[in-house]
């Protein structure tokens, strides 16, 4: 995002500053309701060891601990999904 730019709509629900709670849209483009929901989904997924946020976390840990060749092999074998949790 370019410097000085202020987002006008939530990227999840499409709420504008006028319809969002407190008129707040974060730098990431989320209203308070969607930001909180995404945070709770993330915490629940990691704590429950399931879901797309856990998969992304597990991939990050794997990449940081293993050599690149091993991570590439695991990725090619389909162990990790390449999709974003919220596409």
C-alpha positions, -999 to 999 in steps of 0.1 A, spaced: 0 0 0 14 34 -9 23 58 19 -4 82 30 -32 61 15 -62 53 37 -83 23 29 -120 30 24 -135 -5 24 -131 -37 43 -116 -64 21 -137 -92 37 -172 -78 41 -170 -46 19 -181 -23 48 -172 13 42 -159 37 68 -195 50 73 -209 15 80 -180 -1 99 -179 -1 137 -165 32 148 -157 41 112 -124 21 115 -107 3 86 -72 -11 94 -41 -7 73 -47 -44 62 -81 -34 50 -103 -50 77 -131 -35 97 -130 -42 135 -155 -71 132 -137 -89 104 -102 -83 120 -114 -98 153 -130 -127 135 -98 -134 115 -78 -132 147 -101 -157 165 -100 -181 136 -62 -179 136 -59 -186 173 -85 -214 172 -69 -231 142 -34 -230 157 -46 -242 191 -68 -269 175 -40 -279 151 -64 -277 121 -74 -254 93 -56 -232 68 -40 -209 94 -24 -239 112 -12 -252 78 5 -218 70 21 -218 105 33 -253 101 48 -245 67 66 -215 82 81 -235 111 92 -262 86 108 -237 63 127 -221 92 140 -254 105 148 -276 74 170 -272 44 154 -258 13 156 -291 -6 136 -310 21 109 -283 22 107 -283 -16 102 -321 -15 75 -319 11 57 -291 -8 59 -311 -41 45 -342 -23 14 -321 -15 18 -320 23 13 -282 23 -15 -263 6 -5 -233 -15 -38 -216 -11 -42 -186 11 -66 -190 41 -88 -161 29 -86 -159 -8 
